[in-house]
């Protein structure tokens, strides 16, 4: 018998595609969140909605933990005020920026889906009680909210599950638990109905390799094989009791594509080295403004359909990224977005690919969710009666490719736009130094992904 403390893992998967060529590459792992008993980590509150109607725990049989059908948005249950949905969207943004500040000293490129991590942690928080639940609610900025939070989260998340010719956003959630372990029916019912996260029983003790393949197969199914493996061989063991999983895959075409013929080598001045990189170029009319008393320029590039955009923050100086990230908060970012006005901009943006593999447990712990990692003090009585269950790791992996066309853009209709006349010269935006960006849902204002580029090569 294993003497390990029973473990709960949080696994979140995030894939962003902004380049047609990227969609043809091999499936790759994306965002993984898992847990390690020595370090605390933060959980969130309900927010997700892909429907897999196959499934309450009572109906699932151990031998039948098969990948779910491709995710579909679950119909929101109950009514939720627009004020509460707005507050929940704001809570995701505050959590994303909190995490960004904690990661500011982390070297190199970064890519994080605060939205996906929030959903995973929210499912964990839904099964916590007492001080553990309070700490997680504070980390997720759910404290102080009133009303049917679960219904509001379902309403908010339901829109992040659609597929069009120019934009694909797929979200899916599921619980994978040890088949010999007793979870409370009310917890499994809540996660199934609110998060559309059905329960899949697995045999961690008797067939660990098979359990891993069931989980990885489910993620491949939900992400159209864009994500291959999220649970590595050493990520789970016989002491694992529960994996809380969330997958998000985003691909989109630029509203105005960059002409590949205009891409040329330009020197990029990174933190540790300088080297020429392929620099895309296009003159477009986009929203832009200055921030931090002129220390940065913001540009917002829309994706086709106008529902989503990439917000770029470029420091005014080559060493100015630290000034941008220091003391950063969402209110400042929102004020810059509100101040942005359409103007002709001479965009010069490097092609880049990010592959971020992070252990987020120490950072979530520093945000204030320490108790959930402590097997002696973690209060997860909402999901089970076992007292020694604790969160054991938080790993996050994400990948992103940005190029001229946008994801799956058709070969025809490349557009090079000339804006303005001789009296209105385009504003230069030359991303030849480290910069940060967000991919956001324009209608709700929710930040889906945060990234930092210090080496686009």
N, C-alpha and C positions, 0 to 999 in steps of 0.2 A: 504493500500500500504506500502511495506517495505521502510524504510528510509535508509537502508544500501547502502553503496557504491557498485555498480555492481562489481562482482569479477571474476577474471580469475584464474583458478587452473592449475597447471602443475602436472600431475600424471605420474610417471614412475614406472615401475614394473620390478623387476629383480629377477630371480631364478637361482641358480647354483646348480647342482647336481653332486656329485663326489662319490656317494656310492649307490650301487644297492638297499640296503635296504631303502634308503631315498625315492626312487621313489614310494614305496608302502604306504607311510604315507598319512595322510589326506591332502587334498589340503590346502594350507595356504597362507596368504597374503604375498606379497613380497614388491616390492619397490613402494612407493607412494610419489608423490610430489604434494603438494597443497600449497595455498598461503594465507598470512594474511596481511591485508592492512596496518598495522603499521610498518611492517618490509620489507625492500627491498630485492630482490632476482635477481639472474642473469639468463638471457636467452641465448640460443645458436643459431646456424645457421643450415641450412638443412643438415640432414645426414641419413635419414632412408629409408628403402625400402621394405615393405611387401605389396603385391598387393591386393587390394580389389577393383575390377573393378566396383563394384556396385556403384558408387557414387558421384556425385557432389552434392553440396547443392541444386542446382536447381531441381535435380531429386528426392532427398530424401523427403519423406512425414512424418510429425510428428508422425503418428501412426506406422510407419514402421522402427523405429530405432532398428533394430535387430542386434544381434551379427554378426560380419563379418565372412566370411569363414576363415578357417585356413590360416595363413599368407603365402604368397609366395613372393619371391623376385621380385620387380618390375624391368622391364627392364630399365637400365640406359638411360636417355635421353641426347643426345648430346655427344660431345667428351670432355674428360678431360685429361690433361697431367699427366704423372706419377709424375712429380714434384709437381703439385698442390695436387694430392691425397696423396702424402707423407706428404706434409705440413699440410693437414687437419688431417691426422692421428696423426701427431705430436701435433696439437692443442688439440686433445682429451686427449693425454697423459699429456700435460702441465696443462690442466684444472684439470685432475685427481690428479696430484701431488700438485697443488695449494690447492685443497680441502683437500687433505691428511694433508698438513701442518696446515691448519686452524683447522682440527679436532684432531691435535696431543695431545692437552690437554684434549680432551674428554675422560672420564674414560671408562674402560671396553672394551669388544670385539667390533669390528666394521666390517661392510661389506658395500661397496658402489660400485655401477656401474657408474663410471664417463661417460662411453660411453652412457648408457641409459639416464642419466640426460642431457648429452650434446645434445642428439637428441631432447628431450622434450623442452629444453630451446632454441634450434635452431629454432624450429617451432614457438615459441613465439617471438623470435628476428626477424623472417621473417615478422612479422606483426607490428613491431615497427618502429619508425622514429626518426630523430633528435638525440638529446643527449642520449635518451633512447637506441636507436639502437647502437650508438657508445659505450656506456658503456657495453652493452651486448656483442658486438663484441670483445671488449678488454678482458672481463672476459673469453670468449670462445677462445681467441687467434686467432680470425678470422681477426683481423685488420691487414692491410698490405698485405693480400692475393689478388692476381690478377688473372683474368680468370673467367671461368664459375664455380663459387664455388658450385652452386646448383647441376650441373651435376656431379662435382667431388665427392660431398657428396653422391649422388645416386650411383655412381660407387663403392665407398668405402663400402657403407652399403649393397649393393646387395649380397656380399659374406657372410654376417652374417645371412644367411637365408637358411640353408640346414639341411638335416636330413639323417644320415647314420646309419649303424648298431652300430658304436662305438662312434659317436659324433652327438649330436643334438643341433643346435643353431637356435632358432626361434625368430624372431623379428617382431613386429607389431606396427603400429601407427594409431591413429584415433583422430578426433576432435568430441567432444560432445558439442553442443551449445543450448542455449535456443531457442525454436521454434518461439518465438515471437520477437526475437532480430534480427536485420539486420546486417549481416556480408558481407563484400565486396566480390563479386564473384571472383575477381582476387586473393584475399588471399586464398579462399577456393580452387581455381583452382591450385594455387601454391603448397599448402600442399598436395593436392591429387596427383598431378603429380610427384613432387619431393620426398615427404616423403611417398608416397602411403598411405596417411592418409585421408580417405574419411570423410565426414561430417555426423554426426548423430544428427538430431534435437530431443530435449527432452523437456518435460514440467516440469521445475523446480518449477514453482509457483503452478501449479495445481496438480501435481502428483510427489512429491519429492521422495517418496519411489519407485515408478515405474522407475523414472529416475536412481536412484542408482542401481536398479536391472539390468537395461539395460547395464549400464557401467560395473558392476561386471560380468554380464553374458558374455559380449564381451571378457573380460580379461580371464575368464575361458575357453572360446572357443579358444582363441589364444594360451594359454599356456597349452592346453590339460588337463585342470582342475587341474594343479599343483598349480595355484594361485586361491584362493577362493574369497576373498573380498579385494578390494583396496580402496573403498570409504565407510568409516564408516558413521553411521547415523548422526553424528555431523559434518561431513566434508564439506557438501554442504548445502545450504539453498535457499530460494526463490530469494536471491540476486545474485546467481551464474549465470553467463552469458556463460562461456566457460570453458571446460576442455580439455587440450591438453594432450593426453595420449601416452605412449610408453611402450611396454612390451618386455622383453628379457628373454628367458629361455635357459639355457645352461646345458647340461649333457654330460659327457664323461667318457670313460674307461681309466684307466692308461695304458700306453704302457707296463709297467711291473708291474703286480699286487703284492701287499704285501700278503704273506702267512698268513692267519688268525691264523694258529697254532703258528706263531712266535710272535704274539701280547701278551704282558705281562704287568702287572702293573709296572710303573716307576714313581718316584716322580717328580712332576711338580712344579717348584718354581714360582708361580704367583706373581702379584703385592701385593696382600693383603693376600694371604694364600698359603700354600703349601699342596699338597695332591697327592696321587697316581692316575694316569690316565692310561687307556689302551694305550700302546705305540706300534705302528706298527714298524716292523723292516724288512729291506731287504738290501742286498748288490747289488748295481747296478752301472753300468758305466753311469754317467750322467755329464752334464756340471757343473763346479764349479769354484769358484775363491774367493779370499779375497777382501774386500773393506774397505774404511775408514781407511787406514793404518793398516789393520789387525783387526779392531774393529768389523767386521762382516764377515760371510761366506755366499756366495750366492750359491744356488743349483737350477737348473732348471729341473723339472720333466715333461717329455713330456706325452701328452695323445696319445692314439692310432691314427695313421694316420699322426702324426707329425705336424698338422696344429695349434694346441693349446698346451699351456704348463702352468704349475704353477711354478712361480718363488718365492722361499722362501729366505728371508733375516733373518739370525739368528745372534743376537748380540753375541760377544765373551764372555761377562759377563752377569750375571743374571740381573743386573740393567742397562744394556746398551741400552735398547730400545729407551730411550729418546735421547741418542747421535746419534742413527741411524736416527731418525725422524727429529732431529733439523737441519735446514739448508739444508734439502733434496731437490733435484731437479731432473728432468728427465735426464739431461745430465749426472749426476753422475750414475744414474741407468743404462743408456745406455752404459756408459764406462765399467761398471762391466759386463754387458751382453756380450759386445764385447770381453772382456778379458777372459771370461769363456772358459775352455777347458775340454774335456771329461777326466774323471778319475774315478777309482773305489771309491765309497763312501758307507760307512756304515750308511745307513739312519735309523734314529729313529724319527718317526713323530707320535704325538698323534692323535688318532681319535678325531674329534671335530665337533660340530654343532654350527653355528652362527645364531642368529636371531636379526637383527639390525633394530631398529625403531628410525628414526632420524628426527628432525625438522631442515632442512638445510637452512631455510631462513636467520638466522643470519649470517651463514658462507658465503653464496653466496653474501649477502649484503656486508660483509667485503672484499670480493674480488673486489668490485667496482661497483656492479650493484644495486644502491640505488634508482634511479629515478623510475624504473618500479613499485615499491611498493607504491609510493606516488600518491594518486588519483588526487592531484592538479597538478602534474607535469608529470606523466606518459604519454608518447607519443606512443599510440597504434593505431594511425590513419591508419596504413597499413591494419588492420583487420576490423575496424569499425569506424563510424563517431562519436560514443559516446565519450565524453571527460573525463568522470569520471571513465572509466574502468581502473583497476589497478590489478597487481598481488597481491594475498592475502595470499598465503602460499606455502611452499615448504616442503613436507614431503616425506621421503624416507624409505621404508622398504625392507629389503633383507634377504634371508635365504640361508644357505649353509651347507651341510653335507659332510664330508670327511671321507672315510673309506678305507678298504683294496682293494676293488675290482674296484672301479670306478663305475659310474652310469650304471645300467643295464648290468653289466658285466656277461657273462655266467658263470655257476658254474664250468665248466671244465677249464682245461688249466691254473691253477694257476702256476705261475712261480717264483721260488726262484733262483736268479742268483748269481753265485760265479764268481768274477772278479779278474784277476791278479794271482800272485803267491806269494810265500813266500818273494820275494824281493820287492813286491809292496803292502804293507799293505793298506787296504782301509782307506780313510780319514774319520774320525768320524764326523757325523752331528747329534747331539743329541738335538732335539728341546724340552728340558726340562725347558724352560724359555720363556717368551713372545717373539713373533716373528711377522713379517709382511709377506704378500704374495700378489702376483698379478696373475691373470689369463689373459693371453695375446694371441692375434692372432699372431702367429709366422711370417707369411708371411708379413703382413703389419706392425707388431710391435706395434699395438694398444693394450693398456691396457683395457681389458673389465671390470675387477673387481679389487678392492683393498680391502684387509682385514687385520685386526690385531687380533691376538689371545693372550689374557692375561689370559684366564681361559677356557681351553678346556673341562672342566667337564660338 
